[in-house]
Amino acid sequence: MHDIPFSDKIKEKIIRAENSGKLGGPFIPFIFGSIIFISLLVLAIYRGENISAAWILVLALSSYFVGYRYYSRFIANRVFKLDSSNPTPAHIFNNGYDFVPTNRYVVFGHHFATISGAGPLVGPVLAAQMGYLPATLWIIFGVILAGAVQDMVILIISVRSRAKSLGEIASEQLGKFAGTLVLLGIYSILTILMAVLALVIVKAMFESPWGVFTIFMTIPIAMIMGVWMWKIKPGDIVFPSLFGFLALVASLIAGRFIALHPELSEFFSLSEKQIAIFLILYGAFASVLPVWLLLAPRDYISTFLKIGTVVILAVGIFLAIPEIKMPAITQFINGDGPVWKGDLVPFLFITIACGAISGFHSLVSSGTTPKLLDKETDARFVGYAGMIMESFVAVMALIAAVTMDPGIYFAINSPQSEIGKTVASAVEKIKTWGFYITAEDIENLARAIEEKTILSRTGGAPSLAIGMALIFSKVFGEHLIAFFYHFIILFEALFILTTIDSGTRIGRFIFQDLAGRLIPKLGDYNSLPSALIATFITVSLWGYFLYAGVVDPYGG
């Protein structure tokens, strides 16, 4: 009988102590509670002109710690009584294809990468038109009390239901007819969602050789990692993680040089149609290949860039101490905002879904993730902490928006119907809203990021890239603002792509659940022909809407 390695013993003791509540001292709740109270006091009451965005960061990190440390442990230990000895579906149905017991950190990376699409990036940016305070409170406390709880609870329920989908669970509880309606509704919404997200990627990668090359390289890098972790040296994540990180950094650097090379730049400058076809083919392959070969390791490696970027941004905020320039609450809470129309309630909670609570996450928590969970107790780390990390991304996006000059923010995010087509008309209109801006401010910023104009770059993604680039440039130098701007555009595309591959696989599962009610063989996850048929139909549906949106964006 082999002894357990000393390092593994230490890890087991730390995890056991964390789950039992013995890690830390009695003063921890008081200390972090005090930090949360002071941060709230500063953000909600103080009306001076020099409030630092670091206060939002302090409030978020302190609240996340308390939520994960105490509330998630209460749910795990008292409500569900999670037990690591309970066999998970990954072990019960282990087929090396969809059901694969996987290291908790790799599953965390997959889950986080899948749920973190466009929502946590653009939602908070758009919601900033109402001021920084409503969005801050909803993102932080919404995730602790609702969003992270949903992800964790649905994951636990699915694991204890043998990794059944949300629709299958609904069938058991509500009946076959109601369950079928739920599955049809989910599948329809998922199809449209995949097409919309893919269209965002097309717009971001269009004629961007840097982005195309870097994102393409994540595929072979992920496959090498997958073969190593599951075939060459099963269970080892240290070497593949190091390899993946270094290879990803090398791809980012190489992509920048390729963008500057005349011949290579032209080769990797793809049209919108070409990118759409690439995404359709990628989604199909990611759906049918064994989960350990492409999907799980690619999501895991993408997490390096995602978390790494937001962590560096957080460090940059503490170093640069940018001021919050957007008011706590603006006059647009009454529903007359130029960026989007709608009252504070309920539209704030609709605009910021991912980052606080999102129904899409329940599809992931009952889709691919429960089929990978090695231990039942990993559900707390994967489900609750994974959603907290997404909320952290949303906080970073909000800070990027509210630290910009409000005039610049509204110049970027307001449509031409609100501010006109010229810089002069935009300046005059924005001044009527009480925000000072000059034509030189708009023109100088556009020149700095190497864009023709920043007017009416609606949707949230361009303003997020500008806001993050401004913070990075304060730390690393203003001469790098254009570099950081284009890097964040790439970052946004990579963020969304991980939702496409997992979303397609989840769509395949849902279609098989539906088709299996008519033809049982089609519902067999272990049948390759069934998987191919379900994948072809799923990809064809969202691929059709994507291609139609590229070819005819105005619908005729």
Secondary structure, 3 states (H helix, E strand, C coil): CCCCCHHHHHHHHHHHHHHHCCCCCCCHHHHHHHHHHHHHHHHHHCCCCCCECHHHHHHHHHHHHHHHHHHHHHHHHHHCCCCCCCCCHHHHCCCCCCCCCECHHHHHHHHHHHHCCCHHHHHHHHHHHHCHHHHHHHHHHHHHHHHHHHHHHHHHHHHHCCCCCHHHHHHHHHCHHHHHHHHHHHHHHHHHHHHHHHHHHHHHHCCCHHHHHHHHHHHHHHHHHHHHHHHHCCCCCHHHHHHHHHHHHHHHHHHHHHHHCHHHHHHCCCCHHHHHHHHHHHHHHHHHCCCCCCHHHHHHHHHHHHHHHHHHHHHHHHHHCCECCCCCCCHHHHCCCCCCCCCHHHHHHHHCCCCCCCCHHHHHHCCCHHHCECCCCHHHHHHHHHHHHHHHHHHHHHHHHHCCCHHHHHHHHCCHHHHCCCHHHHHHHHHHCCCCCCHHHHHHHHHHCCCCCCCCCCCCHHHHHHHHHHHHHHHHCHHHHHHHHHHHHHHHHHHHHHHHHHHHHHHHHHHHHHHCCCCHHHHCCCCHHHHHHHHHHHHHHHHHHHHHHHHCCCCC
